[in-house]
Amino acid sequence: MAPRFLTLADVTEVLNISAAQAYALVRSGELPAIQIGGRLQWRVEAQELERYIERMYAQTRARIETDAGQQVDIPH
């Protein structure tokens, strides 16, 4: 069974981003997370990470579609 919660180190590995980038995502609220324990360590629910990834795919598709609609024919 996969763990319900991931550490920020896990998030950096899954997304292939830096620790600072993962921290910025949770601090901004873009990636929902909780702080637990006496040291207030961040934890991200695995389902929240999957939802974040799905949102990023949707945003990327929308941006590509918008960019494709704005392309101008360039004479050769």
FENBEL-V289365 format. One line per field, one symbol per residue. ss: DSSP state (A for helix, B for strand, O for the rest). psi: psi as a letter, one per 20 degrees, with the letter a starting at -180 (. if undefined). burial: I if it has 9 or more other ideal C-beta (glycine too) atoms within 8 Angstrom, else O. A space follows every 10 residues. Layout:
ss=???
psi=???
burial=???
This chain:
ss=OOOOBBOAAA AAAAAOOOAA AAAAAAAAOO OOOBBBOOOO BBBBBAAAAA AAAAAAAAAA AAAAAAAAAO OOOOOO
psi=pqqhqqrhhg ghggilrrhh ggghghhiih oprqprrhjl qqpppghhgg hgggghgghg gggggghhij qpppq.
burial=OOOOOIIIOI IIOOIOOOOO IIIOIIOOOO IOIOOOOOOO OIIIIIOIIO OIIOOOOOOO OOOOOOOOOO OOOOOO
